[in-house]
Amino acid sequence: MMRAGTYYVGDLCYVMHPQWKEVCDLMFACDGNQVLDGEFNLANGVRFAVHSTAYGDGTYMDLDGREYPVDAGLIGCIRVEDVYDPEWWLEGVQTVEFQYPFALEYDNGVIRFVEHYPNGKTRAKVSIDTDPIYDEDYA
């Protein structure tokens, strides 16, 4: 579970330049041919979460119409305060304020950032469809 705060949401390759090798080492730790999805900690304690997109690179939309450019085949999040240099951010990247702890969930190409309220309820704060042509008839 990720803690509440303001997060960069998008392709982490745009904001984690100095840490990118370590990020890749964590994500390919088990099998160099398959990316691991989930929550990770860098050696310095910085926490991030990531999930692969359904179709790799491209531009994906969330349910609010915001665009997420992708060049590393993944979408994730990292606290804004943990980003090395905000000047590296690609124009148009998104920041999201999470009031409650949240988790990344994935279902049929949709990456969701789901807040968990103290009363036990949940709500998808951000939903990004990385498989816009998915049709349940083909599942």
C-alpha positions, -999 to 999 in steps of 0.1 A, spaced: 0 0 0 13 34 -9 9 62 16 -11 94 11 5 124 -6 11 141 -39 24 117 -66 37 119 -101 15 94 -121 27 82 -155 57 66 -171 84 66 -145 112 68 -170 104 106 -174 111 114 -137 135 88 -123 165 95 -146 193 90 -120 176 59 -105 164 44 -137 190 15 -137 180 6 -101 143 8 -111 149 -16 -140 171 -39 -118 142 -42 -94 116 -48 -120 136 -75 -138 150 -91 -106 134 -125 -111 133 -130 -148 150 -108 -174 123 -115 -199 93 -105 -178 87 -73 -159 76 -75 -123 46 -53 -114 40 -39 -79 54 -18 -52 92 -14 -48 117 3 -25 150 18 -39 181 14 -18 177 49 -4 142 40 9 122 58 -18 90 38 -26 73 36 -60 47 15 -76 45 4 -113 25 -17 -137 32 -27 -173 7 -13 -199 -12 -38 -220 4 -27 -253 37 -11 -243 45 24 -255 20 50 -267 -3 75 -252 -31 64 -229 -61 83 -215 -76 82 -181 -114 84 -174 -110 122 -170 -95 127 -204 -59 133 -193 -32 119 -215 -3 97 -203 26 94 -227 45 61 -223 80 52 -236 90 25 -212 59 3 -214 47 11 -179 27 35 -158 35 40 -121 37 65 -93 63 81 -71 59 109 -45 67 143 -60 91 150 -32 111 119 -41 116 129 -77 153 138 -83 147 168 -106 112 181 -115 128 200 -144 132 166 -162 94 161 -163 79 157 -197 54 184 -204 19 173 -196 27 147 -170 2 143 -142 4 149 -105 -23 135 -82 -31 142 -46 -41 111 -27 -58 118 6 -57 82 18 -33 52 13 -38 36 -21 -28 7 -42 -23 0 -79 -47 -25 -94 -48 -39 -129 -77 -55 -147 -80 -62 -185 -56 -34 -194 -69 -8 -170 -44 5 -144 -62 19 -114 -49 39 -84 -74 29 -57 -77 49 -25 -85 29 7 -107 50 31 -106 45 69 -142 31 68 -131 2 46 -145 16 13 -124 21 -18 -124 44 -48 -104 45 -80 -89 80 -79 -73 74 -114 -82 48 -140 -60 46 -171 -71 23 -200 -40 8 -216 -61 -16 -237 -89 6 -252 -98 -21 -277 -104 -47 -251 -139 -63 -255 -153 -88 -230 -165 -108 -260 -129 -116 -268 -118 -123 -232 
